[in-house]
Amino acid sequence: MSVLYYFIIPEAILTVGIVLVAILSLQKQKISESKVDIQIGSLRKDEILKLSQGELKDLRKVVAIATGCLFIITLLVAVGTIIIGAINLPGLLICLLVQLLFSVMLGAPFMKRIRAFKQA
């Protein structure tokens, strides 16, 4: 079994986070012209376009911080599992489960912050 399997969730978190930050860094005109449906939590594309430049910057910062925190935490779980020596199928399943639990539990406060932009 390859050690790389333990890093699937951290890689997915980092990839999605970088893409979202990149999209939020675009000008509003480019975002509105895109044919892609953009949604961050309950915040849809049309609601993102209604945000001011300052609010967009704050949203981008929240997404970047959430990405960094969740990436580091899930990465530490993977490294910890590998160091413990659980490089087998049960160890991988436990590692993925713990990573998912941490992502959901620690991602909830960030989703509340993002939901606050919808009400603004």
Order of alpha helices (4+ residues) and beta strands (2+ residues): alpha-alpha-beta-beta-alpha-alpha-alpha
